[in-house]
């Protein structure tokens, strides 16, 4: 098409223009006018014999222009195809992403305005909630008339609570606490101690349909609360942080289980929040088990079973007893420091819970036990009787050691449970393994105690026998000495 157009234009003279006799202006393949010198095509304006060369060259130029146009068109088509392909891929990715988000939201939750959304926040605590939106309104446009209904179902008999927080911490949050037999009430949380958990004033007790009861082995609390109330933490249509807790018993006190949950009421999506400092508390627990689940029990057994240790190594039991207790004491200092530091870091109260109080007591008792061991009264030499001070020290040392060992066994179990609740992990397998280990250690301690009593009894018999054998010899020596003294006295009289 380009060749024909250019040739016809040249024949008609419409696009030809003489410029200085040897030049002409003609359109190029790009649509722009180009100045051409006729002599460049093998002819001149005045040479009729060379006119054929002119048109042949024009045709060749037209073909070149057509090829250029074709190449340009192909490149443009390829570019357009690539752009279209990229746009299609982006659209597909976007569609896939939207589908994935939609699928995730569908899997994560449901419409909490139509039915109760459920979260199994722990193995024995189920949290259910439903947003009540008045007719003619949407969740996003909810005002002070919208409410939310809760159901807390705990497997056991204990106080239960639901809280509302801005940072996932107990302090500074609002809570609804239910005690079986009483009506659930709203509380303010100013500290983790009982004194910091106080009911709100009567004019702020706005819950409706509130009840709590223990039935069929479960504590069930129900209540309905306004989403937005003056002076309280708002419950939003989007993201919220809900707290949950349960106690050891129906009496309000320290909680056995506690955690927080991220909840989006619009999508129904929920995720149990992970408490901070998980690695530090895990290290605390590992050190506690090594110290009080391994080192201290074996240190005690070395003393109890000293008679079974090699006889040719004098004092071996004591060296092992001292070494194992020394390592346990070092670990106790380290794990106690971790507990104090990270409790302060999390801005929690110190020594308010049984686990914390027992831990503090153990630390103090362990320190005193070590001091008593360093400054102990000396043991009697062979053949000597024990002093009253040494006897009293041995009794106190053993009694305190067994008390510490029992406290350590309980403390490890308590720590496993606390860690499981704090971080929402299933600790049942670890607890089962620990009870098996504890049973083995306890059995060995009982056997060791019996063995130790037999050893002491045998030692006492041996001492009594040796003393009985020594008495006749002492009597004979006494008589012999008296006879000698008498003979000496008689000799003196004769001399006198």
Residue pairs with C-beta under 8 A, 6 or more apart in sequence:
1 66
2 29
2 62
2 65
2 66
2 69
3 59
3 62
3 63
3 66
6 15
6 26
6 27
6 58
6 61
6 62
6 65
7 55
7 58
7 59
7 62
9 15
9 16
9 26
9 27
10 16
10 26
10 55
10 58
15 25
15 26
15 27
16 24
16 25
16 26
17 24
17 25
18 24
18 45
19 25
19 35
21 44
21 45
21 46
22 37
22 38
22 39
22 44
22 45
23 35
23 36
23 37
23 38
24 35
24 36
24 38
25 33
25 34
25 35
25 36
26 33
26 34
26 36
26 58
27 33
27 34
28 34
28 65
29 62
29 64
29 65
29 66
29 68
29 69
38 44
38 45
38 54
41 53
41 54
41 57
41 58
42 50
42 53
42 54
42 57
43 50
43 51
43 53
43 54
44 50
104 269
105 267
105 268
105 269
108 267
108 268
108 269
108 270
108 271
109 117
109 264
109 267
109 268
109 269
109 270
110 117
110 268
111 268
112 129
112 130
112 131
112 265
112 268
113 130
113 131
113 132
113 133
113 139
115 130
116 128
116 129
116 130
116 149
116 151
117 128
117 129
117 130
117 263
117 265
117 268
117 270
118 126
118 127
118 128
119 126
119 127
119 128
119 261
119 263
119 270
119 272
120 126
120 127
121 127
121 244
121 259
121 261
121 272
121 424
122 244
122 257
122 259
122 421
122 424
123 426
123 428
124 154
124 155
124 156
124 246
124 257
125 152
125 153
125 154
125 155
125 160
125 244
125 246
125 257
126 151
126 152
126 153
126 154
127 150
127 151
127 152
127 153
127 162
127 242
127 244
127 261
128 150
128 151
128 152
128 153
129 148
129 149
129 150
129 151
129 242
129 263
130 148
130 149
131 139
131 142
131 146
131 147
131 148
131 227
131 237
131 265
132 146
132 147
132 148
132 149
132 224
133 139
133 142
133 146
134 145
134 146
137 143
137 145
137 146
139 146
139 237
139 265
139 266
140 237
140 266
142 227
142 228
142 237
143 228
144 226
144 227
144 228
144 229
146 226
146 227
146 228
147 208
147 224
147 225
147 226
147 227
148 224
148 225
148 227
148 235
148 265
149 209
149 222
149 223
149 224
149 225
150 162
150 176
150 221
150 222
150 223
150 224
150 225
151 220
151 221
151 222
152 160
152 161
152 162
152 178
152 219
152 220
152 221
152 222
152 244
153 218
153 219
153 220
154 160
154 218
154 219
154 220
154 246
155 217
155 218
156 217
156 218
156 219
156 246
157 180
157 214
157 217
157 219
157 249
157 250
158 219
158 246
158 247
158 248
158 249
158 250
158 256
159 177
159 178
159 179
159 180
159 219
159 246
159 247
159 249
159 250
159 251
159 252
160 177
160 178
160 212
160 219
160 221
160 244
160 245
160 246
160 247
161 175
161 176
161 177
161 178
161 187
161 243
161 244
161 245
161 246
161 255
162 175
162 176
162 221
162 242
162 243
162 244
163 170
163 173
163 174
163 175
163 176
163 189
163 242
163 243
163 244
163 245
164 173
164 174
164 175
164 232
164 233
164 235
164 240
164 241
164 242
164 243
165 172
165 173
165 174
165 233
165 241
165 242
165 243
165 260
166 172
166 173
166 233
166 241
167 241
168 241
168 243
168 260
168 273
168 275
169 346
169 347
170 189
170 192
170 243
170 245
170 258
171 189
171 190
171 191
171 192
171 196
171 347
172 189
172 190
173 189
173 233
173 243
174 186
174 187
174 188
174 189
174 232
174 233
175 186
175 187
175 188
175 189
175 197
175 243
176 184
176 185
176 186
176 187
176 207
176 210
176 221
176 223
176 225
177 184
177 185
177 187
177 197
177 252
178 184
178 210
178 212
178 219
178 221
178 223
179 212
179 250
179 251
179 252
180 212
180 213
180 214
180 219
180 250
181 212
181 213
181 250
182 212
183 210
183 211
183 212
184 207
184 210
184 211
184 212
184 221
184 223
185 199
185 200
185 205
185 207
186 199
186 200
186 204
186 205
186 206
186 207
186 225
186 232
187 197
187 198
187 199
187 200
188 197
188 198
188 200
189 196
189 197
190 196
190 197
190 198
191 197
191 349
192 348
192 349
192 352
193 349
193 352
194 252
194 253
197 252
199 205
204 229
204 231
204 232
206 225
206 226
206 229
207 223
207 224
207 225
208 223
208 224
209 222
209 223
209 224
210 222
210 223
210 224
211 221
211 222
211 223
212 219
212 220
212 221
212 222
213 219
213 220
214 220
214 250
219 246
219 250
225 235
227 234
227 235
227 236
228 234
228 235
235 265
236 265
237 265
237 266
238 264
238 265
238 266
239 262
239 263
239 264
240 262
240 263
240 264
240 265
241 260
241 261
241 262
241 263
241 273
242 260
242 261
242 263
243 258
243 259
243 260
243 261
244 257
244 258
244 259
244 260
244 261
245 255
245 257
245 258
246 255
246 256
246 257
246 258
247 253
247 254
247 255
247 256
248 254
248 256
254 352
254 353
254 354
256 417
256 421
257 421
258 421
258 422
259 272
259 273
259 275
259 421
259 422
259 424
260 272
260 273
260 275
261 270
261 271
261 272
261 273
262 270
262 271
262 272
262 273
263 269
263 270
264 270
272 424
274 423
274 424
275 422
275 423
276 346
277 342
277 345
277 346
278 423
280 338
280 342
281 338
281 342
281 419
281 422
281 423
282 419
283 335
283 338
284 335
284 338
284 339
284 342
284 415
285 412
285 415
285 416
285 419
287 331
287 334
287 335
287 338
288 331
288 335
288 408
288 411
288 412
288 415
289 412
290 331
291 327
291 328
291 331
291 332
291 335
291 408
292 328
292 332
292 405
292 408
292 409
292 411
292 412
293 408
293 409
293 412
293 434
293 437
293 441
295 324
295 325
295 327
295 328
295 331
296 324
296 325
296 328
296 404
296 405
296 408
297 405
297 441
297 444
297 445
298 324
299 320
299 321
299 324
299 325
299 328
300 321
300 401
300 402
300 405
300 445
300 448
301 444
301 445
301 448
302 309
302 317
302 320
302 321
302 324
303 317
303 318
303 321
303 452
304 445
304 448
304 449
304 451
304 452
305 317
305 448
305 451
306 317
306 318
306 455
307 451
307 455
309 316
309 317
310 316
322 373
325 370
325 373
329 366
329 370
332 362
332 363
332 366
336 359
336 363
339 356
339 359
340 350
343 349
343 350
343 356
344 350
350 356
351 357
351 360
354 414
355 411
355 414
355 415
355 418
358 407
358 410
358 411
358 414
359 411
361 407
362 404
362 407
362 408
362 411
365 400
365 403
365 404
365 407
366 404
368 400
369 397
369 400
369 401
369 404
372 393
372 396
372 397
372 400
373 397
376 393
376 397
377 387
377 389
377 390
377 393
378 390
379 386
379 390
380 386
380 387
380 390
386 394
405 445
409 438
409 441
409 442
412 434
413 431
413 434
413 435
413 438
416 427
416 430
416 431
416 434
417 427
417 431
419 425
419 427
420 426
420 427
420 430
420 431
